[in-house]
Structure formats: C-alpha cells, structure tokens
C-alpha cells in the first residue's frame, strides 16, 4: 500500500503539521501520525508493505532522518533514492511549476494554495527561476559555510524558502543531502556498511527507462517483494515541453560538476555508480 507524496514525515512538527519547521517534538506524536495514516489498511493485512513516496524527503535532509528514527523501527527501514541528472531535474521542476501556474491562471486547478506560493520570480523564464534559486543559496551563506554547524544552518535556510522556484538549483546537491542521511542514520541501523547493505538503495532515473524490469527486480528484492513481470507501456513517458537552451544546459553542467563529482566520491566505496556523477568526476580529474 503506498502513499504518493503523503508527506507523513513532515507531520508532527510544530505548528499543526507545518513543513517549514525543523522543531523535533515528542516521538510518540510523530509515530501516531504514521500509525493513524496506515492503521485502517494495516488492520486488513498484517503482511502488507507500506510505502511513502515523497521526493521532498531527500531535500529536507536536515530534519527527515530525525523523524525517521522516531517513526520507523530500524529493522523495517528501507530507503530508496532515485536521482536524476540535476540539470534535467531542475528543468523538469521548472516545467512542473509552470504547469501549475498555468492551471491557476486558467482557473482549472483544484488546488487552493495561494498563487504567489508557486509563481516564478523575474520574467517567468527558466533562467529567471535559476537566478532566483541562486540568490537564495548566496543569501543563506552556503558558499561561505565551513563548519558542519554553518553548513546545516545554511541548508536549513535554503530548504525553508517560500516558493518552489527558489529551490530549483539546491535540490540537485545530492551528495550533501545523502551525507546528512548517512550521518544521522548509520548509527541507528548499526553502521554505514549495514545502512548501504540492507537499508538504502540508490539508483538513477534513467535506469527506469533503459532497464525497467531489472531495476524493479532490484527494488522488489530490496523491500522483500516477489519477482513480478512488469508492463513496459508508459515507462519513461514525460509531459512534452520545449528543450532547454544549449547555453543554459552548458552553464548548469559547469555549475553542478563539483557537486556531481562529490556524489561519485561518496557512493563509489559502496559500489554504486551514477553515470552523470561519474562523468563529472572524470571531467574534474582532467
């Protein structure tokens, strides 16, 4: 049984489920949020698997690992991160915001959120959204941060920005986000090797397009599900939108190179190879 972007691990923070708070409160309240969410389905089938698919968990790496330790017994904890080339991820993120903005302007969206919470800064272009995000990173003090405390404070500023466009760039800093999960969860499950062996699965988005059956076999084995023959229809289909400007892509490739290379350095000891990260690492060595 799965919850698509259920945001369960945001619930229980101070302010009646306010996602923009990093305050950790009584773990029983967080566990109760999980229990209440799944209780009805769990009572029907004790062997059922429960999956919460919320991409923002990786981005909010300053708070989500704490909540996981409160809410999920270590023997049950299975974390899957699917990473995408951050340049492509940023452009897709922008297109998603644009679609939502268009729905609001046309009056076809059922979402009641304030339009100002999703609109894109500047002149509405992808490049304007990137500048908006870059400004937030600079304002946070991230580039000047040296100590773990300074980095955490800067990241907290970045993750609690007011509009989605302001996080378009920073969501692609995968190595930093993963490192926070590793630091906070390794001791909980019995060490880093145990975390990577039995509790953490990482692969890239393109694996779902090029090796769908093989990838899903890996996922099913990881979460304790039997082999299932997967249909190929619809795999890899995405909404149509114009391609990114070549000059913008080149700028993003340069911008993300050190962060992608750091991801390769982080995962290489555990035998995990991410193609765009390895390419960036090789380019950084030349």
C-alpha positions in Angstrom: 0.0 0.0 0.0 1.5 3.3 -1.0 1.1 7.0 -0.2 2.0 9.1 -3.2 3.7 12.3 -1.7 1.9 11.7 1.5 4.4 13.8 3.4 3.9 11.7 6.5 7.3 12.5 7.9 6.6 16.2 7.8 3.6 15.7 10.1 4.2 16.1 13.8 6.4 19.2 13.5 5.5 22.3 15.5 2.6 24.2 14.0 0.0 21.6 13.2 2.0 19.7 10.5 3.8 22.8 9.3 6.5 21.6 6.9 8.5 24.8 7.4 9.5 23.9 11.0 12.5 21.8 12.0 11.4 21.6 15.6 11.6 18.0 16.9 8.8 17.1 19.3 7.7 14.0 21.2 8.4 11.0 19.0 5.1 9.4 20.0 3.3 12.2 18.2 5.2 11.5 15.0 4.7 7.8 15.3 1.0 8.4 15.9 0.9 10.4 12.6 2.2 7.3 10.8 0.0 4.9 12.7 -3.1 6.9 12.1 -2.3 7.1 8.4 -1.8 3.4 7.8 -3.9 1.9 10.6 -7.0 1.1 8.6 -5.2 -0.7 5.8 -2.7 -2.4 8.2 -5.7 -4.0 10.0 -6.7 -5.8 6.8 -3.4 -7.4 6.0 -0.5 -7.7 8.5 2.0 -8.6 5.7 1.2 -5.5 3.7 4.1 -3.3 2.7 3.8 0.4 3.4 5.4 2.9 1.0 5.5 6.6 1.3 6.7 8.2 -1.9 7.7 11.7 -1.2 10.6 13.2 -3.2 10.9 16.2 -0.8 12.3 13.9 1.9 15.7 14.0 0.4 15.7 17.7 0.1 14.7 18.2 3.7 17.7 16.1 4.9 18.2 18.4 7.9 15.0 17.1 9.6 13.6 13.9 7.9 16.3 11.5 9.3 15.4 12.6 12.8 11.7 11.9 12.1 12.5 8.5 10.6 14.3 7.4 13.7 11.3 8.3 15.7 8.7 6.8 13.4 10.3 3.7 11.8 11.8 0.7 13.6 15.3 0.1 12.2 14.5 -3.4 11.1 11.7 -2.1 8.9 13.5 0.9 7.5 14.0 0.7 3.7 15.0 3.9 1.9 15.1 4.3 -1.9 16.6 7.3 -3.5 16.1 7.8 -7.3 18.4 10.6 -8.5 18.3 12.4 -11.9 20.9 14.5 -13.7 20.4 17.7 -11.7 20.3 19.9 -14.8 17.4 17.8 -16.2 15.8 17.7 -12.7 15.9 21.5 -12.5 14.3 22.0 -15.9 11.6 19.4 -15.2 11.0 21.1 -11.8 10.6 24.4 -13.6 8.1 22.9 -16.1 6.0 21.5 -13.3 5.8 24.9 -11.6 4.9 26.4 -15.0 2.1 23.9 -15.5 0.7 24.7 -12.0 0.9 28.4 -12.7 -1.0 28.0 -16.0 -3.7 26.0 -14.2 -4.2 28.8 -11.7 -4.3 31.5 -14.4 -6.9 29.4 -16.4 -8.9 28.7 -13.3 -8.7 24.9 -13.8 -6.7 24.0 -10.8 -8.5 22.5 -7.7 -5.5 23.4 -5.5 -6.4 26.1 -3.1 -2.8 27.3 -2.5 -2.1 31.0 -2.9 -0.9 31.6 -6.5 2.0 33.6 -5.0 3.4 30.5 -3.4 4.1 28.9 -6.8 4.8 31.7 -9.2 8.3 32.1 -10.7 10.4 35.1 -10.0 11.7 37.6 -12.5 10.3 37.4 -16.0 9.0 33.8 -15.7 11.7 32.1 -17.7 13.7 29.1 -16.6 16.8 31.4 -16.4 14.9 33.7 -14.1 14.0 30.8 -11.9 17.6 29.7 -11.8 18.7 33.2 -10.8 16.0 33.2 -8.1 17.4 30.0 -6.7 21.0 31.1 -6.9 20.2 34.2 -5.0 18.7 32.2 -2.1 21.8 30.0 -2.0 24.0 33.1 -1.7 21.7 34.7 0.9 22.0 31.5 3.0 25.7 31.8 3.4 26.1 28.3 1.9 29.2 29.1 -0.2 31.0 30.6 2.9 30.0 27.9 5.3 33.0 25.9 6.7 31.9 24.1 9.8 29.2 21.4 9.9 27.0 23.7 12.0 27.4 26.5 9.4 26.5 24.2 6.6 23.5 22.9 8.5 22.3 26.4 9.2 22.7 27.4 5.6 20.9 24.3 4.4 18.0 25.0 6.8 17.7 28.4 5.3 17.6 27.0 1.8 15.1 24.2 2.5 12.6 26.6 4.1 12.3 29.0 1.2 8.9 30.3 0.3 8.4 29.3 -3.3 9.4 26.1 -5.2 11.4 28.1 -7.8 13.8 29.2 -5.1 14.9 25.6 -4.5 15.3 24.6 -8.2 19.1 24.6 -8.0 19.8 23.4 -4.5 17.6 20.2 -4.8 20.4 18.9 -7.1 23.0 19.0 -4.3 22.6 15.2 -3.9 25.9 14.5 -2.1 25.2 16.9 0.7 21.7 15.6 1.2 22.7 12.0 1.2 25.6 12.7 3.6 23.1 14.1 6.1 21.0 10.9 5.9 24.1 8.7 6.2 25.5 10.7 9.2 22.1 10.6 11.1 21.0 7.0 10.3 24.2 4.9 10.2 24.5 4.6 13.9 20.8 3.9 14.2 20.9 0.8 12.0 24.3 -0.5 13.1 26.9 1.3 10.9 27.4 2.7 7.4 28.0 -0.7 5.8 24.8 -2.0 7.3 22.9 1.1 6.1 24.1 0.6 2.5 23.7 -3.2 2.5 20.2 -3.5 3.9 18.5 -0.2 4.4 19.5 2.1 1.5 19.0 1.7 -2.3 20.2 4.3 -4.7 19.8 4.3 -8.5 19.3 6.9 -11.2 16.1 7.9 -13.0 17.3 6.6 -16.4 17.5 3.1 -15.1 13.7 3.0 -15.1 13.8 3.8 -18.8 16.7 1.6 -20.0 16.4 -1.4 -17.6 12.9 -1.2 -16.2 12.5 -4.9 -15.4 16.0 -5.3 -13.9 15.5 -2.2 -11.9 12.2 -3.2 -10.5 13.6 -6.7 -9.7 16.2 -4.9 -7.6 13.6 -2.8 -5.9 11.3 -5.8 -5.1 14.2 -7.8 -3.7 15.3 -4.8 -1.6 11.8 -4.4 0.0 11.1 -8.1 0.3 8.6 -8.5 -2.5 8.5 -11.4 -5.0 9.5 -11.1 -8.7 6.8 -9.5 -10.8 6.8 -9.2 -14.6 6.4 -5.5 -15.2 4.5 -4.0 -18.1 6.5 -1.8 -20.4 3.7 0.5 -21.5 4.2 4.1 -20.4 7.7 3.6 -19.0 9.7 6.8 -19.4 6.9 8.9 -20.8 7.0 12.5 -19.6 4.9 15.6 -20.4 6.1 17.3 -23.6 7.8 20.6 -23.3 10.4 22.6 -25.2 14.0 21.6 -24.8 16.4 23.6 -22.6 18.6 26.2 -24.3 22.1 24.8 -25.0 23.8 27.7 -23.3 21.7 27.2 -20.2 22.5 23.5 -20.1 26.2 24.2 -20.5 26.0 26.6 -17.6 24.2 24.0 -15.4 26.7 21.3 -16.3 29.5 23.5 -15.1 27.6 24.6 -12.0 26.8 21.1 -10.9 30.2 19.5 -11.8 31.8 19.7 -8.4 28.5 18.6 -6.7 28.1 15.6 -9.0 31.8 14.7 -8.6 31.3 14.7 -4.8 28.3 12.3 -5.3 30.6 9.9 -7.1 33.2 10.1 -4.4 30.5 9.5 -1.7 29.0 6.4 -3.4 32.0 4.8 -5.1 33.2 3.0 -1.9 29.8 1.2 -1.8 29.9 0.0 -5.4 27.2 2.5 -6.5 27.8 4.1 -9.9 25.7 7.0 -11.1 26.5 7.9 -14.7 26.3 11.7 -14.5 28.2 11.7 -11.3 31.0 9.5 -12.7 31.2 11.7 -15.8 31.6 14.8 -13.7 34.2 13.2 -11.5 36.2 12.1 -14.6 35.9 15.7 -16.0 37.1 17.1 -12.7 40.2 14.9 -12.8 41.3 16.1 -16.3 
